[in-house]
Amino acid sequence: MKTGETKNNIENLDAVILRPRITEKASDKTGENVYIFEVSPRASKTQVREAVKSIYKVDALKINICKIQSKKVFSRGRKGVKSGGKKAIVYLKKEDKIEVI
């Protein structure tokens, strides 16, 4: 590995954005041109920006990334863990739109 190169490189941009995050809060934000995606735990802001540009053909004004903590759950008499991850909040220009099903 060369100097200045990070371990978090993800070669394929399709592997950066996993899926759009479909929640009530996320669907309310789409009216304000804010979209929320679940991303790879190793993804950086620049990788998310490039992935949004290549997949959806729009430029992002601003990107915020935050971690989703894992949670302990109890369902049907069994204990378990709901895995965490990482999400990206992408802000777009007024004229840009993304079709999320």
C-alpha positions in Angstrom: 0.0 0.0 0.0 1.4 3.4 -1.0 1.7 6.3 1.4 -1.4 8.4 1.9 -3.6 5.6 0.6 -6.4 4.4 2.9 -7.6 0.9 3.7 -11.2 2.0 3.1 -10.9 1.9 -0.7 -14.0 0.4 -2.4 -13.2 -0.3 -6.0 -16.8 -0.8 -7.3 -19.1 2.2 -6.9 -22.1 -0.1 -7.1 -20.9 -1.6 -3.8 -20.9 1.8 -2.0 -24.7 2.4 -1.9 -26.5 -0.6 -0.7 -30.1 0.5 -0.8 -32.3 3.5 -0.2 -33.5 3.8 3.4 -37.4 3.7 3.2 -38.7 5.1 6.5 -41.4 7.6 7.3 -38.8 10.3 8.1 -36.9 9.6 4.9 -40.0 9.8 2.8 -40.9 13.2 4.4 -37.4 14.5 3.6 -37.7 13.8 -0.1 -40.0 16.8 -0.5 -37.0 18.9 0.6 -34.6 17.1 -1.9 -32.9 15.2 0.8 -32.4 11.4 0.3 -31.2 8.8 2.7 -29.3 5.7 1.7 -27.8 2.8 3.5 -24.1 2.6 2.5 -21.2 0.3 3.0 -19.6 0.6 6.5 -16.2 1.4 4.8 -17.7 4.2 2.5 -16.5 7.7 2.6 -18.3 11.0 1.6 -16.3 11.3 -1.6 -17.1 7.7 -2.6 -20.8 8.3 -1.8 -20.8 11.5 -3.9 -19.2 9.6 -6.9 -21.7 6.7 -6.5 -24.7 9.0 -6.5 -23.4 10.8 -9.6 -22.8 7.6 -11.5 -26.0 5.7 -10.5 -28.6 8.5 -10.4 -26.9 11.1 -12.7 -27.3 14.0 -10.2 -24.8 16.1 -8.3 -24.9 16.2 -4.5 -24.7 19.6 -2.8 -23.9 18.2 0.7 -23.5 14.7 2.2 -23.7 13.7 5.8 -22.7 10.3 7.0 -23.6 8.7 10.4 -23.4 5.3 11.9 -26.4 3.2 12.8 -25.8 1.4 16.1 -26.7 -2.3 16.6 -29.6 -3.0 18.9 -30.6 -5.9 21.1 -34.0 -7.3 20.2 -36.3 -9.8 21.8 -38.8 -11.5 19.4 -40.8 -14.7 19.7 -39.1 -15.7 22.9 -35.6 -15.4 21.5 -32.9 -12.8 22.1 -31.0 -11.4 19.2 -29.1 -8.5 17.7 -30.3 -6.2 15.0 -27.1 -5.4 13.0 -26.0 -1.8 12.6 -24.4 -0.1 9.7 -23.9 3.3 8.1 -26.3 5.8 6.4 -25.7 8.7 4.1 -27.9 11.8 3.9 -27.6 13.3 0.5 -28.8 16.9 -0.2 -29.6 17.8 -3.9 -30.3 21.0 -5.8 -34.0 22.1 -6.1 -34.2 21.0 -9.8 -32.7 17.5 -9.2 -34.8 14.5 -8.3 -34.2 10.8 -7.5 -36.9 8.2 -8.2 -37.0 5.9 -5.1 -39.6 3.2 -5.2 
